Amino acid sequence: MAEQKTNFLDADDLRPIIKFASKNWHIVLLFAILALIIAYLYSHRLQNIYAAKTEILLKSSDTYDYQNQIYSELGYYSLLQDVTNQRRILSSHDLIKSVLEKVDFSISYFIVGRLKTSQVEKFSAFDIVCDWQKLDGSLYNQDIKIKVIDLKNYTLSYKLNNQEISHTLEFGKLFEDGNISIQLNLSPLVDESWLPSVKEQNFQFQVHSQNYLIGKYKRNLEIENVEYTSILTLTCKDELATRAKIFLDTLAQVYIDFTLENQIAINENTQTYIDRQLDEIVLIMDSLEKAMDDFKDARDILDLDQEQVAAFDALTQADLDRRKLQLRYEAVGSLEKFLLTEKDNNSIPPMNYLEGEDGTLRNLIQELFNLGQQRSSLLVDVTEVDSRVNRIDSTIKAIRTSIFRYTRDTKIAINSRIKDVERQISSLEAKLSSIPKSERDLLSIERRLNVNEGLYTFLLEKKANTVIAKAAIIPQTSVIERARSIGVVGPDKKGIIYLALGIGVLISFIVGLIRAVFFERIENTRELKSITKISLLGSIPHYQDSDEQPLVLQNSPRSNVSEAFRSMRTNLQYILPDPGGKIILITSLHPGEGKTFVSANMATVLAKASKKVIILDFDMHKPKIHKTFGLQNVSGISSFLIGRTNILDSVMPTQVENLDVVTAGPVPPNASELILNKKVDELLETFRSIYDYVIVDTPPLMLISDSLVLLQKVHYGIFILNTEKATKQGVRFLEDVLNQNNLRNNCLVLNNVKEKRWKYYYGKYAYRYGYGYGYGYGYSYGNGYRYGGYGYGYGEDPKEKQSKRSKKSD
């Protein structure tokens, strides 16, 4: 039954994390340090951004009651209804343009340091006088550099059309070259003592176009509405704190002036209309007075009785009413004409509803004007094809249609009233028909004169109200808090550093993940077992003297490396228990993984167990076995396969008892073809009948296919994997090759396991199979064989147990 987990988290779950951390901590640290350095240098070079704030109260009610009544009589006077509209107006292109025309922000001054370029309000060493209208357009927003040479001269340089241009000029003299017109005036404070520090500084300035400045301050201006109030909070960001305050104060004043201009324009339009009506009435009155004087001089006038006087007064009042109605009819017609001819919805219509003003019509006109203002504000940021502009256009069109329909109905109603008054006039004139004609004509002139005098008095009263209203015009908005600096608001240097640190750590994790997925090396048997179904014969600890002293069992018989080979020998005896000679092929995927080292020591450890062993060096491309044992490679397998020698004549004894070697022989030009020779089977069978173990050393599998051919002729194949080269992809490749060729009897050996990994594996492995060290380094096998004073055996000696207990206690 499989062992079940009893804990939610155990050591096996943490090992991949610990391995990932141990393999990549230096990468994480490196990337984190690099990110911090880059972020610090980057943030250090950034200029501080300052901000200023002011508050504006919309629709101030600082007016007296009689003034409100005057405005009410004048009709449409308020242009500031919607807070959202006012936010758009404050950030509009035209309003910001008006602000920048009042302040001079066209030049930015910089002091260039080694790491950072700092912006300053002005150069203290000299003043710049320049006619920017003569500046070449391509020099706008470009760096223009100044370097002081001495008290008389300076260097001016700039880049134009990717060409560096430099001039040496004199202070106080105007310079013009077609690209720039400039004059620098040295400050009187600069003398010989101050000159060295000035010469060390690098001065730089930029000239900004108006469109650039408008766009910049539109982006840097933030407008927020204080909740449940009509107060707007304006915040402006700038590289200079004083400049932000100046901009906000100027913007507030320009906005207040803008609201006053609209009110004054309404008032002036109304006065203009009244004056035009008064001029017409004065002309009529003058002509009537002259006509009446002439008529009286030519005829004698009779006095009227009381009834006739009453009829005459009624007739005069009716005539005055008709004239007022005609005036309203003309006013409505004037409004229609204005709306038809004036396409600009922002234009202010004449306020000419002088009596009986229609509130409905006034509201429609006011709404039309507000929509025109919104449309103009939107067009600052969007084009006319924008959906919001189209919606406003549709609404304006609908309101215009409503106004025209309403004025048409209003004119019909006024006409009806005029006809009623005219019928009344006709009735009154009939009552006065008994008066002689001369008297009637005089009464007619007098009546007309009285009508115009009454209308004149009415207009004068309205004009007086309008004049009073103009004198009483005050801003509809007010500044409740002047601009004040709120300090540095950007850039967020700490945020930049934290962000860079996070990005650096993230990149390091991505690099570590790529390494783990594509370049991770197999470092211990636990990892190897988890990714493959191929049997594991054992592992070999790191052995640094493999090149100088390759026979570790001869040179270091008591080392953990020697013990690892003994463990593999035991496992191999379990795998191949059948009697008779066994042919074992040893190869690797890559060169340099230690297959020859393993072949030599595996053969040695088998020979020390009183087994007759022979090593066949089938690596005829790059033979190494003869070097390991210090033999000559005069003749060998290649000589036998081409028929020059008898294979038994090539057998050479080694310094290890029971171990013989057949070297590869001279390197042939067709080594891979020789492997296909039928003599290979003869060779293997010959040695299998003589020796207990035949160790076949072959070339790497991924480079040469010799080992794949030989694997089909042997009893067992051992593949050497080195921790410095073994990868998951390599093991999967090996599995695919073995499955495709139906090769089943194979196992793996993990070579070059680092000590910290080996301690865990070997301790567990040795305990399982009963290996142990005795005092005096004596080892003994149960079969009683002893070699060179060393004994090897299964079963743990009681003294060894006691030694282990004392070591564990330590």
SVG drawing of the C-alpha trace seen along z (x, -y; Angstrom):
<svg xmlns="http://www.w3.org/2000/svg" viewBox="-72 -131 124 151">
<polyline fill="none" stroke="black" stroke-width="0.4" points="0.0,0.0 1.3,-3.4 2.3,-5.7 -0.1,-8.5 0.7,-12.0 -0.2,-12.6 0.7,-16.4 -0.6,-19.2 2.9,-20.2 6.0,-18.1 9.7,-18.4 9.1,-17.1 6.8,-20.0 9.3,-22.5 12.3,-21.1 11.5,-22.6 11.0,-26.0 14.2,-25.7 16.1,-24.6 14.7,-27.4 15.7,-29.9 19.2,-28.4 19.8,-28.4 18.4,-31.9 19.0,-34.0 22.0,-35.6 20.1,-36.5 17.3,-38.0 19.8,-40.0 21.7,-41.1 18.5,-42.3 17.2,-44.0 20.4,-45.9 20.6,-46.9 17.0,-48.0 17.6,-50.1 20.6,-51.7 18.8,-52.5 15.7,-53.7 17.8,-55.9 19.7,-57.5 16.5,-57.9 14.5,-59.5 17.5,-61.7 17.5,-63.2 13.8,-63.9 12.7,-67.4 10.5,-68.0 6.9,-68.9 5.2,-71.6 1.6,-72.4 -0.6,-75.4 -4.2,-75.5 -7.0,-78.1 -10.8,-78.0 -13.5,-79.9 -17.1,-80.4 -19.5,-80.3 -22.7,-82.4 -22.0,-84.8 -25.3,-86.3 -23.7,-89.6 -26.5,-91.7 -29.3,-93.8 -33.0,-93.0 -33.6,-95.9 -30.7,-94.7 -32.2,-91.2 -35.5,-92.8 -33.8,-94.7 -32.1,-91.6 -35.4,-89.8 -37.0,-92.5 -34.1,-92.4 -34.8,-88.7 -31.9,-86.4 -28.9,-87.6 -27.2,-84.5 -24.6,-82.6 -23.4,-80.6 -25.9,-77.8 -24.1,-74.5 -21.0,-73.8 -19.9,-71.3 -20.0,-74.0 -17.9,-76.3 -15.2,-73.6 -15.1,-73.2 -14.9,-77.0 -12.0,-77.3 -10.0,-74.7 -10.9,-75.9 -8.3,-76.7 -9.3,-80.4 -9.4,-81.1 -5.9,-79.6 -4.7,-81.4 -5.9,-84.7 -4.0,-83.8 -0.7,-83.1 -1.0,-86.4 -0.9,-88.2 2.0,-86.2 5.4,-85.5 6.1,-81.8 7.6,-81.5 11.2,-80.8 12.3,-78.0 15.7,-78.3 17.9,-75.4 21.2,-74.7 22.9,-71.6 24.7,-69.5 26.7,-66.3 23.7,-64.0 20.7,-66.3 19.4,-69.3 17.5,-71.7 15.0,-74.3 15.3,-77.7 13.1,-80.9 15.8,-83.0 19.6,-83.2 21.2,-85.4 24.4,-85.9 22.8,-87.5 19.5,-88.5 18.2,-87.2 16.7,-89.7 15.2,-88.1 12.7,-88.8 11.1,-85.4 9.1,-86.4 12.3,-86.1 13.1,-82.7 13.2,-79.8 10.2,-77.6 12.3,-74.4 14.1,-75.9 10.9,-76.0 11.2,-73.6 14.8,-72.9 17.8,-73.2 19.8,-76.4 23.1,-76.3 25.1,-79.2 28.6,-79.0 30.3,-82.0 33.9,-82.5 34.8,-85.7 33.3,-89.0 32.9,-90.1 32.2,-86.9 30.0,-83.9 29.2,-80.9 25.8,-80.3 25.1,-76.9 22.0,-75.0 21.1,-72.2 19.2,-73.0 18.3,-70.4 20.6,-67.9 23.5,-70.2 25.3,-71.7 25.6,-75.5 27.8,-77.5 28.6,-81.3 31.0,-83.2 29.3,-86.5 29.7,-89.6 27.6,-90.5 25.4,-93.6 25.4,-93.3 22.4,-92.1 23.0,-89.1 20.9,-88.0 21.7,-85.2 18.3,-84.5 17.6,-81.7 17.6,-83.6 17.7,-87.2 19.2,-87.5 21.1,-89.7 22.6,-88.7 23.2,-91.4 25.7,-90.4 24.6,-91.2 26.5,-94.0 27.0,-91.7 29.2,-89.4 32.9,-90.4 36.2,-88.7 35.6,-87.0 32.3,-85.5 33.4,-84.7 35.1,-81.3 31.9,-79.8 29.8,-81.2 32.2,-79.8 31.9,-76.3 28.1,-76.4 26.4,-75.2 23.3,-77.3 20.5,-76.2 17.1,-77.6 14.1,-76.7 11.7,-78.9 8.1,-77.5 5.4,-78.2 2.0,-79.3 0.3,-76.1 2.8,-74.1 2.2,-76.2 -1.6,-76.0 -1.4,-72.2 0.9,-71.9 -1.2,-74.0 -4.4,-72.3 -2.8,-69.0 -1.5,-70.3 -4.7,-72.0 -7.1,-70.0 -10.6,-71.2 -12.7,-69.6 -16.1,-70.5 -16.4,-70.5 -19.3,-68.2 -22.7,-69.8 -21.4,-73.3 -20.8,-75.6 -17.1,-75.9 -14.4,-74.8 -11.0,-73.8 -8.3,-74.5 -4.9,-72.8 -2.0,-73.5 1.3,-71.6 4.5,-73.1 8.2,-72.7 8.4,-76.0 6.2,-76.7 5.9,-80.4 4.9,-79.9 2.0,-77.6 0.7,-80.3 1.0,-83.0 -0.9,-81.0 -3.8,-80.2 -4.2,-83.8 -4.2,-85.1 -6.6,-82.4 -9.1,-83.3 -8.9,-87.0 -9.4,-86.3 -12.3,-84.0 -14.0,-86.7 -13.4,-89.3 -14.9,-86.8 -18.1,-86.6 -18.3,-90.4 -17.9,-90.7 -20.9,-88.6 -23.1,-90.5 -21.9,-93.8 -22.5,-92.6 -26.1,-91.7 -26.6,-95.2 -25.0,-97.0 -27.1,-95.0 -30.3,-96.0 -29.2,-99.7 -28.4,-99.7 -31.9,-98.4 -33.6,-100.9 -31.6,-103.8 -32.5,-102.8 -36.2,-102.8 -35.9,-106.2 -34.2,-107.7 -37.1,-106.7 -39.7,-108.0 -38.0,-111.4 -38.1,-111.9 -41.8,-111.0 -42.5,-113.4 -40.6,-116.3 -42.6,-115.9 -45.9,-115.7 -45.2,-118.8 -44.3,-120.8 -47.4,-119.6 -49.7,-120.5 -48.2,-124.0 -48.7,-124.6 -52.3,-123.4 -53.1,-125.6 -51.7,-128.7 -53.9,-128.1 -57.3,-127.4 -59.3,-128.4 -59.7,-125.6 -63.0,-124.9 -63.1,-123.5 -64.5,-120.0 -67.3,-119.0 -66.7,-116.7 -67.9,-113.5 -65.7,-114.3 -62.7,-114.8 -63.3,-111.4 -63.6,-109.7 -60.4,-111.5 -58.5,-110.2 -59.7,-106.7 -58.8,-106.9 -55.3,-108.1 -54.8,-105.2 -56.0,-102.6 -53.6,-104.0 -50.8,-103.8 -51.7,-100.2 -51.7,-99.4 -48.2,-101.0 -46.8,-98.9 -48.3,-95.8 -46.7,-96.7 -43.4,-97.2 -43.6,-93.7 -44.5,-92.3 -41.4,-94.0 -39.3,-92.7 -40.4,-89.1 -39.7,-89.6 -36.2,-91.0 -35.5,-87.9 -36.5,-85.6 -34.3,-87.5 -31.4,-87.3 -31.7,-83.6 -32.0,-83.1 -29.0,-85.3 -26.7,-84.7 -25.3,-81.2 -23.0,-81.6 -25.0,-80.2 -22.6,-82.0 -23.8,-85.4 -26.0,-87.3 -29.5,-88.3 -30.9,-91.8 -32.9,-91.8 -35.9,-93.6 -38.9,-92.2 -39.7,-95.5 -43.1,-94.8 -45.0,-91.6 -41.9,-89.5 -42.6,-85.9 -40.8,-83.6 -41.2,-80.5 -39.5,-82.2 -36.8,-83.6 -36.0,-80.1 -35.8,-78.7 -33.3,-81.4 -31.3,-80.9 -31.1,-77.1 -30.1,-77.7 -27.2,-80.0 -26.1,-77.5 -25.9,-74.7 -23.9,-77.0 -21.4,-77.5 -21.1,-73.8 -20.6,-73.2 -17.7,-75.7 -16.1,-74.2 -16.3,-70.7 -14.8,-71.8 -11.6,-72.8 -10.8,-69.1 -12.8,-67.2 -13.9,-67.6 -17.4,-68.3 -17.9,-64.7 -17.7,-63.7 -20.9,-62.1 -21.3,-64.6 -21.1,-67.5 -23.7,-65.8 -26.0,-65.4 -25.7,-69.1 -26.3,-70.1 -29.5,-68.0 -30.7,-69.6 -29.9,-73.1 -31.8,-72.3 -34.8,-71.1 -34.8,-74.2 -34.5,-76.6 -37.5,-74.8 -39.4,-75.3 -38.5,-79.0 -39.7,-79.6 -43.0,-77.8 -43.5,-79.7 -42.7,-83.1 -45.0,-82.3 -47.8,-81.6 -46.9,-84.7 -47.0,-86.9 -50.5,-85.5 -51.7,-86.3 -50.2,-89.8 -51.9,-90.4 -55.2,-89.3 -54.8,-91.8 -53.8,-94.5 -57.0,-93.9 -59.1,-94.1 -57.5,-97.4 -58.0,-98.7 -61.7,-97.9 -61.8,-99.8 -60.1,-102.7 -62.6,-102.7 -65.5,-102.8 -64.0,-105.7 -63.3,-107.6 -67.0,-107.1 -68.0,-108.9 -65.7,-111.8 -67.0,-111.9 -69.4,-114.8 -66.5,-117.1 -65.7,-119.3 -63.0,-118.0 -60.5,-120.6 -60.9,-119.8 -60.7,-116.1 -57.4,-116.5 -56.0,-118.4 -57.1,-115.8 -55.6,-113.1 -52.2,-114.9 -52.4,-115.5 -53.4,-111.9 -50.5,-110.6 -48.2,-113.0 -49.5,-111.8 -49.0,-108.1 -45.4,-108.7 -44.8,-110.7 -46.1,-107.9 -44.0,-105.3 -41.0,-107.6 -41.5,-107.9 -41.8,-104.1 -38.5,-103.6 -36.7,-106.2 -37.8,-104.3 -36.4,-101.0 -33.2,-102.7 -32.7,-104.1 -33.2,-100.7 -30.7,-99.3 -28.1,-102.0 -28.6,-101.3 -28.2,-97.6 -25.0,-98.2 -23.6,-100.3 -24.6,-97.5 -22.9,-94.7 -20.6,-92.7 -18.8,-89.4 -20.9,-86.3 -17.9,-84.5 -15.4,-85.3 -12.1,-83.9 -12.5,-82.6 -8.9,-81.4 -6.0,-82.8 -3.4,-80.5 -1.1,-79.0 1.7,-76.4 1.1,-72.9 4.7,-71.8 6.2,-68.9 3.6,-66.6 5.7,-64.6 7.3,-62.7 6.8,-59.9 10.4,-58.9 9.8,-56.3 7.1,-54.8 9.5,-54.7 12.1,-53.0 9.6,-50.5 8.2,-49.9 11.7,-49.3 12.5,-47.0 9.4,-45.0 10.2,-44.9 13.7,-43.8 12.5,-41.0 9.9,-40.0 12.5,-39.8 14.8,-37.8 11.9,-35.3 11.2,-35.1 14.9,-34.4 14.9,-31.9 11.8,-30.3 13.4,-30.1 16.5,-28.5 14.3,-26.1 12.3,-25.1 14.9,-25.0 18.3,-24.9 17.8,-23.3 20.3,-20.6 19.4,-17.4 21.3,-17.5 20.3,-14.5 18.6,-11.1 15.4,-12.4 14.9,-14.7 16.0,-12.1 13.5,-9.5 10.7,-12.0 11.0,-12.6 11.8,-9.1 10.7,-5.5 14.1,-4.2 15.7,-2.3 18.4,-4.1 21.5,-2.1 23.0,-4.6 24.8,-8.0 28.5,-9.0 29.6,-11.9 31.8,-14.7 35.4,-13.5 37.7,-16.4 40.7,-14.1 39.0,-12.1 41.5,-13.3 44.7,-12.8 43.7,-9.7 40.8,-8.1 40.9,-4.7 39.4,-5.9 39.1,-2.5 42.9,-2.1 43.8,-5.6 41.1,-6.3 39.4,-3.0 37.9,-4.5 36.3,-7.5 32.6,-8.0 33.1,-7.7 34.5,-4.2 31.6,-3.3 29.2,-4.5 30.7,-2.1 30.4,0.7 26.8,-0.2 26.2,-0.1 28.0,3.3 25.5,4.6 22.5,3.3 23.9,4.7 24.2,8.1 20.5,7.9 19.6,6.8 21.7,9.5 21.4,12.6 21.5,15.2 24.7,17.2 27.0,16.8 28.9,13.9 27.1,10.6 27.8,7.9 27.2,4.4 27.4,1.4 28.2,-2.0 27.6,-5.2 26.3,-8.7 24.2,-11.3 26.9,-14.0 30.7,-13.8 32.5,-14.6 29.8,-13.1 32.3,-10.5 31.3,-7.3 35.0,-6.2 35.6,-7.0 32.5,-4.9 33.5,-2.1 37.0,-1.8 35.9,-2.0 32.8,0.2 35.1,2.9 37.5,2.4 34.9,2.8 33.6,6.0 37.1,7.4 37.8,6.7 34.8,9.0 36.7,11.9 34.9,11.6 36.7,11.9 36.1,8.7 37.3,7.2 36.7,3.7 36.2,3.4 36.9,-0.1 34.4,-0.5 34.9,-4.3 37.0,-4.1 36.4,-7.8 38.1,-9.1 39.5,-6.2 40.5,-6.8 40.5,-3.5 44.2,-2.9 45.1,-6.2 43.1,-5.4 45.1,-2.2 48.4,-3.5 48.4,-1.1 49.6,-1.3 46.9,-1.6 48.8,0.3 46.3,2.8 42.8,3.5 39.1,3.8 39.6,1.8 42.5,4.1 40.4,7.2 37.4,5.8 39.5,5.2 41.0,8.7 44.6,7.8 44.8,9.4 43.3,12.1 41.1,10.4 42.6,12.6 46.0,11.2 44.8,7.7 43.8,8.6 46.1,6.7 46.1,7.2 45.9,4.2 47.2,3.4 43.9,4.5 43.7,8.3 41.1,10.1 40.7,7.1 41.8,7.1 41.4,4.5 41.0,4.5 41.8,1.1 40.1,-0.6 43.2,-0.3 44.2,-2.7 41.5,-5.2 39.9,-4.1 38.3,-6.5 35.1,-4.4 34.6,-3.6 30.7,-3.7 30.7,-1.3 33.0,1.2 30.4,1.5 28.1,3.0 30.6,5.8 29.4,9.3 32.7,9.8 31.3,7.7 29.0,10.5 31.8,13.0 34.0,10.7 31.3,10.3 30.4,14.0 34.1,14.9 34.7,12.7 31.3,13.5 32.3,17.2 35.6,16.3 34.7,13.5 32.0,13.0 31.5,9.4 32.2,7.7 32.2,3.9 31.7,2.2 32.7,-1.5 31.0,-3.4 30.8,-6.9 28.1,-9.4 24.7,-8.5 23.7,-12.0 26.8,-12.4 27.3,-9.0 24.9,-6.1 27.5,-3.3 26.1,-2.8 22.6,-2.4 23.7,0.4 25.7,2.1 22.8,1.8 20.9,4.4 23.8,6.9 24.3,6.6 22.5,7.8 22.3,4.4 22.9,0.8 24.1,-1.8 23.7,-5.5 25.8,-8.0 24.3,-11.4 26.4,-14.2 24.8,-16.9 26.5,-19.6 24.9,-18.5 21.9,-16.4 18.5,-18.0 14.9,-16.9 14.9,-17.3 17.9,-15.0 16.3,-12.3 13.1,-12.5 15.1,-12.2 16.8,-9.1 13.4,-7.6 12.1,-8.3 15.2,-6.6 14.9,-3.5 11.2,-3.2 11.5,-3.6 14.2,-0.9 12.4,1.4 15.4,1.4 14.2,2.4 17.2,3.5 18.7,0.2 19.5,-1.9 20.9,-5.3 23.8,-6.5 24.0,-10.0 27.6,-11.2 29.2,-14.2 26.6,-14.7 27.7,-17.6 28.5,-16.8 25.6,-18.5 23.2,-16.5 25.2,-13.4 25.2,-13.3 21.4,-13.1 21.2,-10.4 24.1,-8.3 23.2,-8.3 19.8,-7.0 21.1,-4.6 23.9,-3.2 21.5,-2.6 19.1,-0.7 21.7,1.7 23.7,2.1 26.9,0.4 29.1,-0.9 32.6,-1.9 34.4,0.0 37.2,-1.2 40.5,-0.8 38.7,-1.1 38.1,2.6 35.4,3.9 34.4,7.6 32.0,9.4 30.2,12.4 31.9,14.5 35.3,13.9 37.3,12.2 39.9,9.8 42.2,7.6 45.1,5.4 44.1,5.2 40.6,4.0 37.6,6.1 34.1,5.6 30.9,7.2 27.2,6.9 25.8,6.4 26.8,3.7 29.4,4.4 28.3,3.7 31.2,1.3 30.1,-0.6 26.6,-0.9 28.1,-2.3 30.3,-4.7 27.2,-6.0 25.3,-6.5 28.1,-8.6 28.4,-10.6 24.6,-11.2 24.8,-12.4 27.6,-14.7"/>
</svg>
